[in-house]
Amino acid sequence: MKFYIRMWWLFTRAALRTQLADAANAVLWASATLLGMLLEWATLWALFARFGSIPGWDFASSSMLFGLVRIAFGIAEMIGRGFDRFHHVIRKGDFDRMLLRPIPVAIQLSVAEFSRFGMIGAGAVAFLYGCSAAHVSMNLVSVLYLAAVISGGAALFYGLLMMQATLCFWTVDGIEVANAVVYGGQTAAQLPLDKLSRPLTFVFTYIFPLAIINWIPAKVLLTGQFTGLALLAPLIGWLFLGLGAIVWRVGVRAYTSTGS
């Protein structure tokens, strides 16, 4: 395990050095991502300003949902950006070269990307505003729970990215279907689950459990009342990552070389 962690750190450090070689470009990309996320948050504000609060949810509490999902997805995409772009690897035939290296392919693909810090930063701003405006009382237990929820959410999104990449072993033309789940899922996760239709509620609770690592923890922080499912939320995210890893291994074993 120490060997794999060290290898991941060496790959990540080399990637960050490359990205930061042109510091102005790296900061520009991160700033553009930050601005884009803040504009999306402003759109959420405009909806509440125009149509008023949803029963049980206002702009402050919805900002918490927005922030949680953006932080979790930003962390997952920052580390797993290689899985998100895996269809390019398959198209170019670069996967064969990666298989020849004495390092697991998953580690080679799990290289951090500096620009994702912008999404994480925007999520943090929205979440902190939401907590302040909703008068959420934070104590040590809440902070520890929040950290666990964010890690579980990042793990769940990382698992989704691995499943999306696995689809490329059979088709790269159908990648948009997976994108609809990954990116559409994060959009749905920033909305109050109890305001969605029953079919969508079922999908995002029991099939892709985004609500469990976002909507339910947000309710806990707002009310201060922990439930059994809320306490299991971080673990469910990590279990979903384990499922994603299993699916990924099945795809790697089914892969046939592109040849010459």
N, C-alpha and C positions, 0 to 999 in steps of 0.2 A: 504493500500500500504506500509506504514512504517513497518508493521508487516512482510510482505513478504520479504521486503528488508533486514530487520534484520535477518530473518531466513536464507536467502541466505548467508548473511555474516557469520553467525555462522557456517553453513555447510562448507563454503569455508575456513574459518579460521581453523576449525578442520581438514579439508582435507590437507591443506598446512602444518599444524603442523605435521601431519602423514608423509607426503612426505619428509619434512625437518628433520625428526627425524634422518634419515640417510643422512646427508648433502652431503657426498661424492657421494652417489648413485644418489641423486637428481641433483647435479651439473654435474655428468657424463652423465645422460640422456639428460639434457638440452644442454650440449656441443656436444653430439652426434647428436642431432637434428640440432643444429647450423651448424656443420660441413657438415652434409648431404645436407642442403639447400645451403650452400656456394659452394659445389661441383656441385650441380645442376645449380647454377648460372654460375660456371666456364664452364659447358657444353654449356650454351648459348653463352658465350664468344668464345668458340672454334668453334661453328657453324658460327658466324660472321667473325671470323678470317680466316676460311677456304673458305667461300663462299661470303664474302663481305656483304655490307649493302643491306637491302631490300629497294626498292624505298619508300622514306618517313620515313623510320625507320632505325636507326643504333643501335649499342650495347648500347649506353647511354640511348636512349629513350625506348628501350626494357627493359633495367634494371629498369626503372621507372615502367613499367607494371608488371614486375616480383616482384618488391618490394611491390607495392600496393596490389597485390593479396595475397602475402605471409603474409603481416601484417594483412589484413582483415581476411583471413582464420585462421591464428594463433590465433587471438583473439577469433573468433567464436569457434574454436576447444578447446581452453583452457577453456572456460566457458561451452561449450556444449559437453564435452567429453563423458558424460554419455549417450547422445543421440547416439553418434557414436558407442558406445559399447552396445547399448540397446538390440541387438540380444542375447547377453550373459545373460542379465537379464531375457528375456523371456524363453530362453532355461532352465535356472536353476529354474524357477518358483518364482524368487524373486520379481516379480512385484506385486504379491498378498500381500506380506508383506509391500511393499511401499504404497499400497492403504490404508492399515490400519492406517497409520500414519496421524495425523491431520495437515499435511503440503502438499501443492500441489506437485504432483509427478514431475512436471517440475522443481520445485526448488530443489528437491532432486537430480535430474539428472544434474542440472546446477552447478557443483562443479569444481572449477578451478584445472588445472593440471600444475604443475611447469615446466614440460619438454617442453611445448609449447612456453615458453619464447625464446627458441632457434630459432624457426621458425620466431617469431616476430623480434628478433634481426637480423637474416639474411636478412629478408625483409627490415628492416630499413637501413642496410648497403648498400644493392643494390639500394634502392630508393635514398638515399642521394648521392651515387656515380653518379647515373643517372642524378640527378638534377644538380650536379656540372659539370659533363662532357658535358651536354647539355646546360649549361649556363642558367638555368631556374632562372628567377628573382622572388624571393619570397618576398611578402609583407604581411601585416596583413590580407588583404582580402584572399590572396592565402592560408595562413596558416589556417585560419578559414574554408575555403572551403575544404582544405585537411583533416582537422579533421572531418568535416561533412561527406565527402566521405568515409573515413575509417570506421566511425561508421555505415554508410549505408551499406558498403560492408560486415562488420562483421555481421550486422543484416540479410542480405540476405543469407549468408552462414549458419548462425544459423537456419534460416527458412528451408534451404535445409536439414540440419541435423535432424530437427524435422520431416520433411516429410519422410526422410530415416528411422527414428525410427518407424514412424507410420506404415510403410509397414510390420514391424515385427509382428503386431497384426494379420496378415493374413498368412504371410509366412516368415520364417527366411532363407529359402533356396534361395529366390530370392533377398537377400540383395546385392548381387554383382551387380545387375542391378542398384540399387540406388547408389552404390559406383562408378559405371562408370559415373554417372551424377555428383556426388559431387566432386570426385577426378579428373575425366576427365575434368570437368568444370573448375576447378581451373587451370589446365594445359592449357586449351584453352584460358582462360582469360588472361594469361600472353603473349599471342601472338597478334600481330596487327589484329584487327577484319577485316580490309579491305583486308587482304591477305588470309582469309579463304574462303571456298566455300560458295555459297549463302545459301544452306540448313543449314549449321552450323551457318552462320551469323544470319539467321532467328531464329534458336533455342536459341542461346545465347544472342539474343536481346529481343525477344518478349515472349518466354516461360520461360527460365531461364535467366533473364536479367543481366548476369554477365558483359556484355560489357558496360552496362549503368553505372555501378559503378566502372569500371576500365579503359576501353579503352577511353571512351568519356571524363572522368575527366583528364586523362593523356594528351589528346590532348589540353584541356583547359589550363593546366599548361605549356605545351610546347609553345602554341601560345599566351596565355593571352587573348583569345577571348571566352567569355562566351556565351553559347546558352541556349535557354529555356530548352531543354532536359538535358543539363549539370547541370543546377540549380536544376532540379527536381531529379537528380540522387540519392542523399542521401535519399530523401523521398520515392522513389521507393524501395530502399533497405528495409526500415522500413515497408512499405506496404507488401512486400513479407514476412517479418517476421510475420506480422499479419495473412497472408494467411497460413503460416506454423503452427501457433498456432491454427487456426480453424481446419485445417486438423488433427492436433494432438488430439484435443478434440473429433472429430468424431471417431478417432481410439480408444481412451480411453473408450468412451461410447459403442463401438462395442465389446470391449474386454470381453471374457468369461474366467472365472477362470480356472486354470489348474487342480483344485481339489486336492484331496489327492492321 
